[in-house]
Amino acid sequence: MSPEALPPDPFAGDPDDPALSMQAHDDRGDGPWPGSGDSEVPPLNETDRGEILADLADLAVYQALLADRGVRGIVVDCADCGEQHFHEWNLLRASLQQLLDEGRMRPHEPAYDPDPAHYVTWEYCRGYADATLAD
């Protein structure tokens, strides 16, 4: 995926960019982000690649079925922080593609003041697609 396909970096050129502290960790060899411990990401195995490709295909179907109904994306319950994360369709697609290409998803800006009524879970999408496409 080309860098142009990713969302713009809101801190590009900013000397106070919070990611600069993450780069310092990478320069020391202890990983790109605090606590990651490893700057080299092992390549994805074929099973993982297949799952990501399937997720990308599913995401395209879900967006095609739900975007016109006002759904802006998918909400995920984060096990790490205990909060919900709201991913718009294009951001989630870019993140999955980055995972496929680079073996990891880089941090990104969270959605600004998302309306939870405009986001659904992956499971809802799957159920909606199954019901709609079964007709």
FIDRENPA-57125 format. One record per residue (C-alpha): x, z, y; residue in three letters. Coordinates in steps of 0.02 Angstrom, whole numbers, padded with zeros to 5 digits, always signed. Layout:
REM FIDRENPA-57125
XZYALA;...
***
This chain:
REM FIDRENPA-57125
+00000+00000+00000MET;+00069-00045+00169SER;+00089+00090+00302PRO;-00033-00007+00411GLU;-00172+00029+00285ALA;-00152+00217+00305LEU;-00232+00317+00446PRO;-00121+00329+00600PRO;-00007+00480+00616ASP;-00084+00585+00755PRO;+00086+00664+00788PHE;+00191+00505+00793ALA;+00328+00528+00923GLY;+00276+00708+00960ASP;+00430+00824+00967PRO;+00314+00968+00915ASP;+00256+00876+00758ASP;+00222+01012+00627PRO;+00284+00893+00491ALA;+00460+00907+00562LEU;+00474+01080+00484SER;+00426+01003+00317MET;+00563+00873+00337GLN;+00688+01016+00361ALA;+00642+01078+00187HIS;+00669+00905+00115ASP;+00839+00891+00201ASP;+00892+01053+00117ARG;+00840+00981-00052GLY;+00703+01108-00085ASP;+00561+00984-00075GLY;+00462+00889+00054PRO;+00342+01035+00083TRP;+00372+01221+00079PRO;+00361+01283-00098GLY;+00362+01111-00180SER;+00537+01141-00248GLY;+00574+00959-00289ASP;+00597+00811-00174SER;+00591+00686-00318GLU;+00419+00655-00389VAL;+00418+00601-00571PRO;+00330+00436-00603PRO;+00150+00443-00659LEU;+00119+00417-00843ASN;+00002+00279-00900GLU;-00142+00401-00929THR;-00130+00468-00751ASP;-00116+00292-00679ARG;-00269+00239-00778GLY;-00369+00387-00714GLU;-00323+00351-00534ILE;-00368+00167-00554LEU;-00535+00219-00629ALA;-00564+00338-00483ASP;-00528+00198-00360LEU;-00651+00084-00449ALA;-00783+00221-00454ASP;-00754+00260-00270LEU;-00789+00079-00223ALA;-00955+00086-00318VAL;-01002+00253-00242TYR;-00966+00193-00066GLN;-01064+00032-00094ALA;-01215+00131-00156LEU;-01211+00278-00035LEU;-01132+00225+00131ALA;-01290+00134+00188ASP;-01388+00293+00150ARG;-01285+00391+00278GLY;-01160+00469+00159VAL;-00989+00468+00242ARG;-00885+00525+00095GLY;-00849+00657-00034ILE;-00832+00846-00021VAL;-00710+00936-00135VAL;-00700+01123-00167ASP;-00516+01166-00149CYS;-00452+01286-00281ALA;-00296+01323-00176ASP;-00380+01383-00016CYS;-00558+01414-00074GLY;-00632+01301+00061GLU;-00720+01135+00056GLN;-00624+00978+00105HIS;-00720+00829+00174PHE;-00646+00657+00136HIS;-00716+00501+00216GLU;-00722+00349+00102TRP;-00572+00259+00177ASN;-00463+00414+00187LEU;-00498+00458+00005LEU;-00462+00278-00047ARG;-00297+00280+00050ALA;-00250+00449-00026SER;-00285+00391-00203LEU;-00187+00231-00174GLN;-00042+00333-00105GLN;-00049+00443-00260LEU;-00044+00287-00367LEU;+00101+00210-00268ASP;+00206+00365-00232GLU;+00152+00493-00361GLY;+00085+00615-00231ARG;-00035+00628-00086MET;+00041+00677+00078ARG;-00045+00802+00191PRO;-00169+00729+00314HIS;-00275+00789+00457GLU;-00438+00866+00399PRO;-00602+00792+00454ALA;-00648+00852+00628TYR;-00807+00956+00628ASP;-00887+00867+00480PRO;-01073+00881+00450ASP;-01088+00940+00269PRO;-01255+00848+00255ALA;-01159+00683+00262HIS;-01045+00720+00113TYR;-01083+00735-00072VAL;-00985+00789-00224THR;-00900+00671-00345TRP;-01024+00730-00478GLU;-01171+00685-00366TYR;-01097+00512-00340CYS;-01076+00489-00527ARG;-01255+00543-00563GLY;-01326+00436-00424TYR;-01228+00284-00484ALA;-01280+00312-00664ASP;-01464+00327-00616ALA;-01460+00180-00497THR;-01365+00061-00609LEU;-01469+00107-00762ALA;-01623+00027-00682ASP;
***
